[in-house]
């Protein structure tokens, strides 16, 4: 299976432009993603993408997430709480330099961030 990413040497990222609403997030949430490399075709279950996910201070999600691709997540900066309830209470708090890897079908979240955070995420499907 071919990986859909191009050779791309070190370069400075434009951190002020190119951010968009990630799939599955309410437009009013303030969550933003910046695709760094590749793309993910969830309909045909193929592809690989690397993105930054930025969650603003005070954001919390209300339901767990589940998807049919692998996900690797590295908390680059800020704070992230995993497992809060529907009103944003409870859960386990984490600070920068925290990592998770989840296989397809793994329920995870909900999430919240008190002061905001940036996550580096890699998503991919198993080779056919």
ZINOR-V30518 format. One record per pair of residues at least 4 apart in sequence whose ideal C-beta (glycine too) atoms are under 6 Angstrom apart, sorted by the first residue. I is the first residue (numbers start at 1). GAP is how many residues later the second one is. Records with the same first field share a line. If there is no record, write none. Layout:
I: GAP / GAP
//
This chain:
1: 126 / 127
3: 45
4: 34 / 43
5: 32 / 33
18: 16
19: 13 / 15
20: 13
21: 6
22: 9 / 11
25: 4 / 6
29: 30
30: 26
31: 24
32: 22
33: 18 / 20
34: 18
35: 16
36: 14 / 15
37: 13
38: 10 / 11
39: 8 / 10
40: 7 / 9 / 83
41: 5 / 6
45: 80
46: 79
48: 76
49: 74
50: 72
51: 70
52: 66
53: 66 / 68
54: 64
55: 4 / 58 / 62
56: 60
57: 58 / 59
59: 54
60: 24 / 28 / 52
61: 48 / 49 / 50
62: 24 / 48
63: 47
64: 43 / 45
65: 43 / 44
66: 41
68: 36
69: 35 / 54 / 56
70: 54
71: 31 / 52
72: 29 / 50
73: 27 / 46 / 48
74: 25 / 46
75: 5 / 19 / 21 / 23 / 44
76: 42 / 44
77: 19 / 41
78: 37 / 38 / 39
79: 16 / 34 / 35 / 36 / 38
80: 14 / 33 / 37
81: 10 / 12 / 31
82: 9 / 10 / 29
83: 8 / 9
84: 4 / 6 / 7 / 26 / 28
85: 4 / 5
88: 24
94: 4
102: 4 / 6
113: 4
//
